[in-house]
Amino acid sequence: MNEILDAILAPDTTSADFAGLTIPESYRAVTVHKDEAEMFAGLATKEKDPRKSLHVEDVPVPELGPGEALVAVMASSVNYNSVWTSIFEPMSTFGFLERYGKLSPLTKRHDLPYHVIGSDLAGVVLRTGPGVNAWGPGDEVVAHCLSVELESSDGHNDTMLDPEQRIWGFETNFGGLAEIALVKSNQLMPKPKHLSWEEAAAPGLVNSTAYRQLVSQNGAAMKQGDNVLIWGASGGLGSYATQFALAGGANPICVVSSEQKAEICRKMGAEAIIDRSAEGYKFWKDERTQDPKEWKRFGKRIREFTGGEDIDIVFEHPGRETFGASVFVTRKGGTITTCASTSGYMHEYDNRYLWMSLKRIVGSHFANYREAWEANRLIAKGKIHPTLSKTYTLEETGQAAYDVHRNLHQGKVGVLALAPEEGMGVRDEEMRAKHLDAINRFRNV
């Protein structure tokens, strides 16, 4: 690994030099163990501690197959799916690996007693398998997390509809929270040259997810002038949705839970901000009963920001806690897009406000390659910026996941893998200087 790192850090290493490097037999990776899948049985979700389940250990380098690439990971990041994996909710990810392993002799590699997790990376290609022509050793890349087989016709109009669609590092093995990762070559995209390794690794999953959910025709197809309600607008997903709304000429109404998070939204350029904690919104009277009066109070507050207009698009991901309010406040003919349920999967809403007002609920899950490419292109052009707030070492990944689990973070948190320190990997200092304040926006709050 030291030779690989030296080659990456050297300014004159060629593609041929990278191709000539020896691939080690093992590498350090963040894992969960199959025999510990019941370790949190009986505990409430909030009591489950990722620091107890996540391990940093040496694992063998996987066999490289056709259409695949081995990437030296300089940096990665923690997403909510990393948290879910670490606490074995809503189920153990080893079931995913077992099912994938039955698909073919090659996918059998993924069915192991340990799971290398992580769905983001920025790094350097070391090797490519047969059939890979677009990428080669030495290419500096980021990876999106869509893994598809594309042997069915269903996935060829939108790869997210492939029956064998999976999220890399969550439903497959050999993820990005490691020194080496195994990816399909059609997960690779160019690393934005003005960003450091950890900054480039941070947007991948959440940026692409927000793009499809809000901008793409497969999601809400946002247009100029739309009023967009964004839950958790300073968080990992919401911070990108807020940027897309502002960059696309829409009007974001940002919902946050503290003044600190409201200030982050202001720094992004948002003006309409609702601090739900300060204003005391409680959409549920108890665990079983919602409070329509609170929906109405919330809708009235929104119209104060919009000049009396209702919401065109709701960017939904909290789920159970907020979904009834989301359906209610959306205008007639409007759209609620949902990509997650961090507060609970069993949503409840008054269907009269949906069917009688011709509203739509659109399910949105990650992004196809084209959507991920476009989202990454906007990062590379400095139109959208990373929302990295803090960086951890690989050994500290358990703490990073714990902080995300307890919502102690802002935006995204990064993890250094091979990169020895922050700030490395910048190739375009001139462009970086133009956007430095925006790049550091989440660090400075």
C-alpha positions in Angstrom: 0.0 0.0 0.0 2.9 2.4 0.7 4.1 2.0 -2.9 0.6 2.7 -4.2 0.3 5.8 -2.0 3.8 7.0 -3.1 2.8 6.7 -6.7 -0.4 8.7 -6.2 1.4 11.4 -4.3 4.3 11.7 -6.9 3.6 14.4 -9.5 5.0 12.4 -12.5 3.6 8.9 -12.1 2.4 7.6 -15.5 -0.5 5.3 -16.4 2.2 2.7 -17.2 3.7 3.1 -13.8 0.4 2.5 -12.1 -0.2 -0.5 -14.3 3.1 -1.9 -13.1 2.4 -1.6 -9.4 2.0 -4.8 -7.4 -1.5 -5.2 -6.0 -1.2 -6.2 -2.3 -2.8 -9.4 -1.1 -4.8 -7.5 1.6 -5.9 -4.1 2.5 -7.5 -2.3 5.5 -11.3 -1.9 5.4 -14.2 -1.0 7.6 -16.4 -4.1 8.1 -19.3 -5.6 9.9 -19.3 -9.3 10.9 -22.0 -11.7 10.1 -21.7 -13.5 13.5 -22.5 -10.2 15.2 -25.7 -9.4 13.4 -27.8 -10.0 16.5 -25.5 -8.0 18.8 -28.1 -5.2 19.3 -31.1 -7.4 19.6 -33.7 -6.0 21.9 -32.2 -2.5 22.0 -34.0 0.6 20.7 -32.6 2.1 17.5 -31.1 5.1 19.3 -29.3 2.8 21.7 -27.5 0.9 19.0 -23.8 2.0 18.8 -21.9 1.8 15.5 -18.7 2.1 17.4 -19.3 -1.4 18.7 -20.1 -3.1 15.4 -17.7 -1.5 12.9 -14.3 -3.0 12.6 -11.1 -1.8 10.8 -9.2 -4.9 9.7 -7.1 -6.4 7.0 -9.2 -8.3 4.3 -8.1 -10.1 1.1 -8.2 -8.1 -2.2 -11.1 -9.5 -4.2 -10.7 -11.1 -7.6 -11.2 -8.6 -10.5 -13.9 -9.6 -12.9 -14.9 -8.4 -16.4 -16.2 -4.8 -16.5 -14.8 -4.0 -13.1 -12.1 -1.9 -11.6 -9.9 -1.9 -8.5 -9.6 1.6 -7.1 -7.1 2.9 -4.5 -9.4 4.8 -2.2 -8.0 8.1 -1.0 -11.1 9.2 0.8 -14.7 8.1 1.4 -17.7 9.3 3.4 -20.4 8.1 5.8 -24.0 7.9 4.6 -27.2 6.8 6.4 -26.9 3.4 4.7 -23.6 3.0 6.5 -25.4 3.7 9.7 -28.1 1.2 8.9 -25.5 -1.4 8.0 -23.7 -0.8 11.3 -26.8 -1.3 13.5 -28.3 -4.1 11.3 -31.5 -2.2 10.6 -34.0 -2.5 9.1 -32.3 -5.9 8.5 -28.8 -7.3 8.3 -27.1 -6.6 5.0 -25.7 -10.1 4.9 -29.1 -11.2 3.4 -28.3 -8.9 0.5 -24.9 -10.4 0.1 -26.2 -14.0 0.2 -28.8 -13.3 -2.5 -26.3 -11.5 -4.7 -23.9 -14.4 -4.2 -26.4 -16.8 -5.8 -26.6 -14.9 -9.0 -23.4 -16.2 -10.6 -20.0 -17.8 -9.8 -18.5 -14.3 -10.0 -20.9 -12.6 -7.6 -20.3 -15.5 -5.1 -17.2 -13.4 -4.1 -19.6 -11.0 -2.3 -21.1 -13.6 0.0 -18.6 -13.5 2.9 -18.8 -13.6 6.7 -17.7 -9.9 6.6 -19.1 -6.9 4.7 -16.8 -4.1 3.6 -19.1 -1.1 3.7 -19.2 2.4 2.2 -21.0 3.9 -0.9 -18.7 6.8 -1.8 -15.1 7.1 -2.9 -12.5 9.4 -4.5 -9.3 7.7 -5.6 -7.2 6.3 -8.4 -7.8 3.4 -10.7 -5.2 0.6 -10.2 -6.5 -2.2 -12.5 -9.4 -2.8 -14.9 -10.9 -6.1 -15.9 -11.6 -7.4 -19.4 -14.0 -5.2 -21.4 -13.1 -1.9 -19.7 -12.0 0.7 -22.3 -13.1 4.1 -20.9 -10.9 3.9 -17.8 -7.3 2.9 -17.1 -4.7 2.8 -14.3 -3.9 6.2 -12.9 -7.2 7.8 -13.7 -8.4 10.0 -10.8 -12.1 9.2 -10.2 -15.1 9.3 -8.0 -17.6 6.5 -7.9 -21.4 6.6 -7.7 -23.1 3.7 -5.9 -25.4 2.2 -8.5 -24.5 -1.5 -9.3 -26.5 -3.1 -12.1 -26.1 -6.2 -14.2 -28.2 -4.9 -17.2 -29.0 -8.4 -18.6 -32.7 -7.6 -18.5 -34.4 -5.2 -20.9 -36.1 -3.5 -18.0 -33.0 -1.5 -17.1 -32.1 -0.2 -20.5 -34.5 2.9 -20.4 -33.6 3.7 -16.8 -30.9 1.6 -15.1 -32.5 2.1 -11.8 -35.3 -0.2 -13.0 -32.8 -3.1 -13.6 -34.2 -6.1 -11.7 -30.6 -6.6 -10.4 -30.1 -3.0 -9.3 -28.2 -2.7 -6.0 -26.4 -0.1 -4.0 -22.7 -0.7 -3.9 -21.2 -1.0 -0.4 -24.7 -1.6 1.1 -26.2 -4.4 -1.0 -22.8 -5.5 -2.4 -19.5 -6.1 -0.8 -16.1 -4.4 -1.2 -17.3 -0.8 -0.6 -15.6 2.5 -0.4 -14.7 2.8 3.4 -11.4 1.0 2.7 -8.0 1.4 1.2 -9.1 -0.5 -2.0 -12.6 -0.8 -3.5 -14.0 -3.0 -6.2 -16.5 -1.3 -8.5 -18.1 -1.7 -11.9 -16.5 0.5 -14.5 -19.8 2.2 -15.2 -19.8 3.5 -11.6 -16.7 5.7 -12.4 -16.8 9.4 -13.1 -14.0 12.0 -13.3 -12.8 13.5 -10.0 -13.5 17.3 -9.9 -10.1 18.8 -10.3 -10.6 21.7 -7.9 -11.5 19.6 -4.9 -9.4 17.7 -2.4 -9.9 13.9 -2.1 -12.2 14.1 0.9 -14.3 17.0 -0.7 -14.6 15.0 -3.9 -15.7 11.9 -2.1 -18.5 13.6 -0.1 -21.2 14.5 -2.7 -21.5 11.2 -4.6 -24.5 9.3 -3.1 -26.5 12.3 -1.7 -25.8 14.7 -4.6 -26.9 12.1 -7.2 -29.9 11.2 -5.1 -31.0 14.8 -4.7 -30.5 15.4 -8.4 -32.8 12.6 -9.5 -35.4 13.3 -6.8 -35.7 17.0 -7.5 -34.3 17.9 -11.0 -34.6 14.8 -13.2 -37.7 13.9 -15.3 -37.6 10.7 -13.3 -38.3 12.7 -10.1 -40.0 16.1 -9.7 -38.7 17.8 -12.9 -38.2 21.0 -11.0 -38.5 24.2 -13.0 -37.8 27.9 -12.5 -40.2 29.6 -10.0 -41.3 26.3 -8.3 -41.8 26.5 -4.5 -39.8 23.6 -3.1 -40.2 22.5 0.5 -37.0 20.9 1.7 -37.0 18.9 4.9 -33.6 18.8 6.7 -32.3 21.5 4.3 -28.9 21.7 5.9 -28.3 17.9 6.1 -26.6 15.5 3.8 -29.4 15.2 1.3 -31.2 18.5 1.9 -28.0 20.6 1.5 -27.8 19.5 -2.1 -31.5 19.9 -2.7 -31.2 23.4 -1.5 -28.3 24.1 -3.8 -30.2 22.6 -6.8 -33.3 24.7 -6.1 -31.3 27.9 -5.8 -29.2 27.1 -8.9 -32.3 26.2 -10.9 -34.2 29.3 -10.2 -36.7 27.7 -7.8 -37.7 29.0 -4.4 -36.6 26.7 -1.6 -38.5 26.8 1.7 -35.9 25.2 4.0 -37.0 23.3 7.1 -34.3 22.9 9.8 -34.2 22.0 13.5 -31.9 24.7 15.0 -30.6 28.3 14.4 -27.2 26.9 13.6 -28.7 24.9 10.7 -30.7 27.9 9.6 -27.5 29.9 9.4 -26.0 27.2 7.1 -29.0 27.6 4.8 -28.6 31.4 4.7 -25.0 30.9 3.8 -26.1 28.8 0.8 -28.3 31.7 -0.3 -31.7 30.6 1.0 -34.1 33.2 2.5 -37.2 31.2 3.4 -36.3 29.2 6.5 -38.5 27.5 9.0 -36.9 26.4 12.3 -39.4 23.7 13.3 -37.9 23.4 16.8 -38.1 27.1 17.5 -41.6 27.3 16.1 -42.8 24.2 17.9 -44.3 22.1 15.2 -45.6 18.8 16.4 -47.4 16.9 13.7 -48.3 14.0 15.9 -50.4 14.2 19.1 -49.2 10.8 20.1 -47.6 7.8 18.4 -50.9 6.9 16.6 -52.6 10.3 16.0 -51.6 13.1 13.8 -52.6 16.7 14.3 -54.2 18.4 11.2 -54.2 21.7 13.1 -50.4 21.6 12.9 -50.5 20.9 9.2 -52.6 24.0 8.7 -50.4 26.1 10.9 -47.4 24.9 8.9 -49.1 25.6 5.6 -49.9 29.1 6.7 -46.3 29.7 7.7 -45.2 28.5 4.2 -47.5 30.9 2.5 -46.0 33.8 4.4 -42.8 33.1 2.5 -44.3 32.4 -0.9 -46.7 35.3 -1.2 -49.7 33.1 -0.5 -48.7 30.3 -2.8 -48.7 26.6 -1.8 -45.8 24.2 -2.4 -45.2 22.8 -5.9 -42.7 20.1 -4.8 -41.9 18.5 -1.5 -38.4 17.0 -1.1 -39.3 14.2 1.4 -37.0 11.9 3.3 -37.9 12.0 7.0 -40.9 9.8 6.3 -43.4 8.9 9.0 -42.9 12.0 11.1 -43.5 14.5 8.3 -45.4 12.8 5.5 -48.9 13.7 6.5 -47.9 17.4 6.6 -46.0 17.1 3.3 -49.1 15.8 1.5 -51.3 18.4 3.1 -49.2 21.5 2.2 -48.6 20.5 -1.4 -50.6 22.5 -3.9 -53.3 21.0 -6.1 -51.5 19.0 -8.8 -48.2 19.2 -6.9 -45.6 16.5 -6.3 -44.2 14.8 -3.2 -41.0 13.0 -4.0 -39.7 10.6 -1.4 -36.3 8.8 -1.2 -36.1 7.7 2.4 -37.9 7.3 5.7 -35.4 8.1 8.4 -38.1 8.6 11.0 -40.1 5.5 10.1 -41.2 3.5 7.0 -44.9 3.3 7.8 -46.2 6.6 6.4 -49.7 7.9 7.2 -51.5 10.7 5.4 -55.1 11.8 4.7 -55.7 10.5 1.2 -58.5 13.0 0.6 -55.9 15.7 0.2 -54.1 13.5 -2.4 -56.8 12.2 -4.6 -59.2 15.1 -4.6 -56.3 17.6 -5.3 -54.7 15.4 -8.0 -51.3 15.4 -6.2 -48.6 12.8 -7.0 -46.3 10.8 -4.7 -43.1 9.8 -6.6 -40.7 7.2 -5.3 -37.1 8.1 -6.0 -34.1 5.9 -5.3 -30.5 7.0 -5.9 -29.9 7.8 -9.6 -29.0 6.2 -12.9 -25.5 6.6 -14.4 -26.6 9.6 -16.6 -28.2 11.4 -13.6 -25.1 10.7 -11.4 -22.8 11.9 -14.2 -24.8 15.2 -14.6 -24.8 15.8 -10.8 -21.0 15.2 -10.7 -20.6 17.5 -13.7 -22.3 20.3 -11.8 -19.8 19.7 -9.0 -16.9 19.8 -11.4 -18.1 23.1 -12.9 -18.5 24.8 -9.5 -22.3 25.1 -9.8 -22.9 22.8 -6.8 -20.5 22.5 -3.9 -19.6 19.8 -1.4 -21.2 20.1 2.0 -18.3 18.5 4.0 -18.2 19.6 7.6 -15.8 17.3 9.2 -13.3 14.5 8.3 -12.4 11.4 10.2 -9.6 8.8 9.8 -10.5 5.3 8.7 -10.0 4.1 12.3 -12.5 6.7 13.5 -15.3 5.5 11.1 -17.2 4.1 14.0 -17.3 7.5 15.7 -18.3 9.1 12.4 -21.2 6.7 11.9 -22.2 7.3 15.5 -22.3 11.0 15.0 -24.4 10.6 11.9 -26.7 8.2 13.7 -27.2 10.7 16.5 -27.6 13.6 14.0 -24.6 15.4 15.6 -23.2 16.3 12.2 -23.8 19.0 9.6 -24.0 18.2 5.8 -21.6 15.3 5.1 -18.7 13.8 7.1 -15.7 12.5 5.2 -13.3 9.7 6.0 -9.6 9.6 4.9 -8.6 6.2 3.6 -5.1 6.3 2.0 -4.9 10.1 2.0 -2.5 10.9 4.9 -4.0 14.3 5.6 -6.8 16.6 4.4 -6.4 19.1 1.5 -4.6 16.8 -0.9 -5.5 16.0 -4.5 -6.3 19.5 -5.7 -5.3 19.8 -9.4 -6.9 23.2 -10.3 -5.9 25.8 -7.7 -7.2 28.7 -9.8 -10.8 27.3 -10.0 -10.6 26.4 -6.3 -9.8 29.9 -5.3 -13.0 31.1 -7.0 -15.1 28.8 -5.0 -13.2 28.4 -1.7 -15.8 30.1 0.5 -18.5 27.9 -0.9 -16.4 24.8 -0.6 -15.7 25.6 3.1 -19.2 26.8 3.9 -20.1 23.9 6.1 -16.8 23.9 7.9 -17.1 27.6 8.9 -20.4 27.3 10.7 
